[in-house]
């Protein structure tokens, strides 16, 4: 039967038969349930096509539910989650699916548990579920005795979540732990996080020179975050000249539009929203709408519906307060965004 399944998988015309053949294989009376599940699980793990892997893991999950085979239900759900979480537009759905695994963690190996809790924690941070991020990452960290890169990234996600929750004492507490890791990204991430913490505590006299120096010193992947923090400081201090100077240098910190990092897309969305706000306030209406369109496009890549709605609300509020007419050309520009997503 495995030879038949392999043939069906390699032929496009018979792709729809894959779940049926896999189910027949599991129902074979010649093998015990767990033996058949183990063979299909190992067969699926060895495949390279993620969409087919998800299809076969779904067969394993369904069959395991029917027969009460909890280890393979847990492993099937876990492996499916690791694949579907990579789809940036389905992060909310895959996170919801991933939470089901919480009921079956006792059937995962020690290593699988660590990976599960930390990957879920990192995804919770990307979805701005900061309390859940802290809880999930803490669980994974407590299980991991080694100083792995994944553990370091769990600490960083926790630190950033505490920052978003304005719990700056916890940020500084865990930064001291995070800085002990010896991975390449740690020193830069710690430096920028300390500077951003100063900014969010309102210590602009300390934060501003630090962030300006890091704009030239740190890796390009951090520059969009530095830029948005600096603009926020300038907005708070009404330093419009510094905003204009920073906007003129955007090619130095804007990342290319060919990445798979939700945090980067979010940073781009925030930057263009800030830029659009500045342009509207300085009378550059067409340019401001363009920037808001760029912002909504970036947020759309990661399905940030609330952030896109916030952009629209900001635009409408501007036109209402300024008693200006929302011209048809602007409506068309905004309509294009919703036609894409």
C-alpha positions, 0 to 999 in steps of 0.5 A, spaced: 500 500 500 505 504 501 508 503 494 501 505 491 501 511 496 507 513 493 505 513 486 499 517 488 503 522 491 507 523 485 502 524 480 498 531 479 492 527 476 491 523 482 493 528 488 485 528 491 486 520 492 492 521 497 487 521 503 483 516 501 489 511 500 492 513 506 486 511 510 485 505 506 492 503 508 491 505 516 485 500 515 489 494 513 487 488 517 494 485 516 497 491 521 496 493 528 493 500 529 499 503 532 504 500 527 500 502 521 500 509 524 507 509 525 509 507 518 505 512 515 507 518 520 515 516 518 513 516 511 509 523 512 515 526 515 520 524 510 516 528 505 518 535 502 511 537 500 508 541 506 501 541 503 501 534 502 504 533 509 499 537 512 494 532 508 497 526 511 498 528 518 490 530 518 489 523 516 493 521 522 489 525 526 483 523 524 484 516 525 488 517 531 481 520 534 477 515 532 481 509 535 483 513 541 491 513 539 493 519 543 501 519 542 499 519 534 494 524 535 498 529 539 504 528 534 500 529 528 497 535 531 504 537 533 507 536 526 501 539 522 502 545 527 509 546 525 507 547 518 501 551 518 504 556 523 509 558 517 503 561 513 503 569 515 496 570 513 493 564 517 497 566 524 491 567 528 487 560 525 494 556 526 495 559 533 488 557 535 489 550 532 496 549 536 492 550 542 489 544 542 495 540 543 495 543 550 491 537 552 495 532 549 502 535 551 503 528 556 504 524 549 509 528 546 517 527 547 521 532 552 524 535 546 517 536 542 514 539 548 520 544 549 519 546 541 511 546 542 511 551 548 516 556 545 514 556 538 507 557 540 510 563 545 513 566 539 507 566 535 503 569 541 508 575 541 507 576 533 499 576 534 500 581 540 497 576 545 503 578 550 500 574 556 500 568 553 507 569 550 510 570 557 506 563 559 508 559 553 515 561 553 516 560 561 513 553 560 518 552 554 524 555 558 523 551 564 523 544 560 530 546 557 536 545 561 541 547 555 542 554 553 539 553 546 538 559 540 530 557 541 531 558 548 534 565 547 529 567 542 524 565 548 527 570 553 527 575 547 519 574 546 518 574 553 522 581 554 518 584 548 512 582 551 513 585 558 515 591 554 508 592 551 505 591 557 509 596 560 512 592 565 519 595 565 522 592 571 521 585 568 524 587 562 530 589 565 530 583 570 530 578 564 535 582 559 540 580 565 539 573 563 538 574 556 545 577 555 548 571 558 547 567 551 552 567 546 549 567 540 550 573 535 544 576 535 543 577 543 548 583 544 544 587 538 538 585 541 539 587 548 542 594 546 536 596 542 531 593 547 535 597 553 534 603 549 527 602 547 525 601 554 528 608 556 524 611 550 518 608 553 519 610 560 520 617 557 527 618 558 528 621 552 535 624 553 538 617 554 534 614 549 535 618 543 542 619 542 543 611 544 538 610 538 541 615 533 548 611 534 545 604 533 542 606 527 549 607 524 552 601 528 547 595 528 545 590 523 540 592 518 534 588 520 534 592 527 533 599 523 526 599 522 525 598 529 530 604 531 526 608 526 519 607 528 522 608 536 525 615 534 519 618 530 515 616 536 520 620 540 520 626 535 512 626 535 512 626 543 517 632 543 514 635 537 521 635 533 518 635 526 525 637 523 528 631 526 522 627 523 523 630 516 531 628 516 529 621 518 524 620 513 529 623 508 534 617 509 528 612 509 532 608 504 538 606 509 533 603 514 527 600 510 528 593 509 526 589 502 519 587 500 521 580 500 522 576 507 517 572 511 518 575 518 512 578 521 515 583 525 519 586 519 512 587 516 509 590 522 515 595 523 514 597 516 506 598 517 508 602 523 513 606 519 509 608 513 503 610 518 507 614 522 510 617 515 503 618 513 501 622 519 506 627 519 505 628 511 498 629 512 499 634 518 504 638 514 499 638 508 502 633 503 495 630 503 497 625 496 503 623 499 500 622 506 495 617 503 500 614 499 504 612 505 497 610 509 496 605 503 503 602 504 502 601 511 495 598 510 499 593 504 504 591 510 499 590 515 495 586 510 501 581 509 500 579 516 493 579 516 493 585 521 486 587 520 485 592 526 491 595 524 489 597 517 482 599 520 486 604 525 489 607 518 483 608 515 480 611 522 486 616 522 485 618 515 477 619 516 479 623 522 484 627 519 479 629 513 473 630 518 477 635 523 480 639 517 474 640 513 477 637 507 474 633 502 476 626 501 477 626 493 475 621 489 482 619 487 484 618 494 478 613 495 480 609 489 487 609 492 484 606 498 479 601 495 485 598 491 488 596 498 482 592 499 481 589 492 488 586 494 487 583 500 
